[in-house]
Amino acid sequence: MPLSAPSPFSFMLFGASGHLAQLKLYPALFTLAYKRRLPEQYNIVGFARSKMDDDSFRKLVAQSIREHVPEANESVLKEFLTHVYYRQGQYTAATAFKALHRQLQTLESGWKKKCRLVYFSVPPNVFSTISQNLRKSRIYTGDIPFCCIVEKPVGSDFKSFERVKAQLLKCFAAEEIYLLDHYLGKEAVRNLYYLRYANPVLERLLKHTLIHHVEITVAESVGIEQRAGYFEHTGTFRDMFQSHLMMIMALLTMHLHEDTNTLRERRLNALKQLYLPPTTSMDDVVVQGQYTQGTVDGKEVPGYREENGVAPKSRTNTYAALRLLTRMSRWAGVPFYLRSGKRLEKKDTRISIRFQELHPVGKGSAPNQLHIILFGEAGMRLELQTKLGGPEPAFRPLVLSDPLVCVGDCLPEHSFLLLEAIHSRQQWFLSFEEVQTAWRLLDPVQTHLGKKRTPLYTYAAGSRSPEETDAWLAKDGTSWMYL
Ligand code: NDP
C-alpha cells in the first residue's frame, strides 16, 4: 500500500523564499499532490521576511514546480496552489506568529482531525527564535500531533549542535523533532541497507579478511550555486562529511537486524565505532582542496575565489578526503577513504570496494572490485576476471553489472520523508545522538582544516581531484579505484 497523508494537515515552511524551498520542497509537495498522496484538506503556509503576498508567492511556487518537476500537470498545479498561502514577517516578531496562528485557525476550521508540521529551512541561528514564537503564539501547544522538521546541518560543530539541541528541546518534545538528512530519504541510499539484508551472498563478502579497502565518493559537477553566504562558512567537509557521508558509512558498516524500528540505534552504534587513524600528523588523515577556473560539461566556469560572494583569498575547502577506521570486528583494519568535492569531472556517488588478491593468479589479473553506484549512472558493478584462451593463465575482466534504478513506488526524497514525518516514523531521520557522535568524531579534523598552515591544494574545475590526493593515498600503498 503506497504511503499517503491520511488526514488534514497544515505545513508551515520557515524560509519560504529560499533556495532549498524552491529546489526541493515545493516540487516534493507538488509530487505528493500529483501522485494523489495528499488528503482533500491541507494548507501550505510559507513564512519569510521577503516581501510577497499570496499571489506572488504562488507564482514563485508554481515556477519552481514547473522548473523541477518534468511531469508538472497544469490542472493539478492549479488545484495545488489553492492550498498555498504566504505570511510575511520577521522570525523575531511575536505579532507575526500570532497572525499566523489566527490564519491557521481560520484555514483549519471544520477539520475534525489535524496535524501541524513546521519545517525550518533557515540558517540554524534562527531556529530558537522561531521555536519560541511557535510556543508563545500557541501554534504549538503539545495537544495536536506536531512535527518540527529541521534541515541538516544541525549546528556547525559539536558545541553549536549542543546549543541548537538544547534550544529545540526547550520548546518541543524529542519525539516531535525530526532531524532531516535528505540522503536518508533517497531510495538508493536506503537500498544499501536492503542490498545487504536481502543478499546473504553479498553480506558475506563484507569482511575484513576479504577486503583491502573501501572508497566512498560523493562527486559533484556543480559549484556553489549562488549559495556563497552559506558555503563560505561551511565548506565541503562540514557540508558533506558530517551527515551524508557518515550516514553512508553507518548503513554500510552497521549490524543488520530484521526489526527496522532499531535502525537508528544500529546506525548510532556503527558511528560510535568509527575512529581517526592514530598518526603523528593530521595531514595523513585528511586532505583538502579548492577549485580554480576550468571547464565543466564543455562550459567555462570560474574558480571558487571568483564566485559571487566569495572572499578573494578564501580558504574554504570545496574538496576533502578523509581516512577512517572502525572498531567493528568484521571491518577490523579495513581503511575507509571518504571524499567529496564540487566542480569535479562528473556527478557520481559510489561505494567502491577493493577485495584482497589472496594469491597471484597470472598475467592481466586485477583485484576484484565491487562498485555500488548510488547516483550518476546508478548501478552495481562486480568486477571479476576470467581466463583468456591459451595454455598460459592470463586473464581479462569479467564485469557483472545492473542499473540500480528505482522501480516501483518511487518518490523524491523530501516527499518520502514528509510522509514519514506525518506518520511519526522517525527511523530514517537522524537522532540527536547520531548527529552528536558525528560532530564529536569530525571536530578535530575541522579544527585542523581551519588552520592556516594546513595545505589547501587546488584543482581545475572539471578535473578529477587535486593531484596531491594521489600521493596522499599512495602512502597506504594503493590507488583510487574510481576517478
Ligand atoms: P537560504 O540561504 O536560501 O535561506 C533560506 C531563507 O532563510 C532565505 O530565503 C531567507 O528568507 C532566510 N534567511 C537567510 N539568511 C537568514 C538569516 N541570516 N537570518 C534570518 N533569515 C535568513 O538557505 P537554503 O534555502 O539554501 O537552505 C535552508 C537550510 O537548509 C539551511 O540551513 C541550509 O544549510 C540547509 N540545506 C540547504 C540545502 C540546499 O540545497 N539549498 C541542502 C541541504 C541543507 P527571508 O530573508 O525571506 O526571510
Boltz pocket constraint, residues with backbone or C-beta under 6 A from the ligand:
constraints:
  - pocket:
      binder: B
      contacts: [[A, 14], [A, 15], [A, 16], [A, 17], [A, 18], [A, 19], [A, 20], [A, 21], [A, 23], [A, 47], [A, 48], [A, 49], [A, 50], [A, 89], [A, 91], [A, 120], [A, 121], [A, 122], [A, 123], [A, 124], [A, 126], [A, 151], [A, 152], [A, 153], [A, 227], [A, 229], [A, 230]]
      max_distance: 6.0
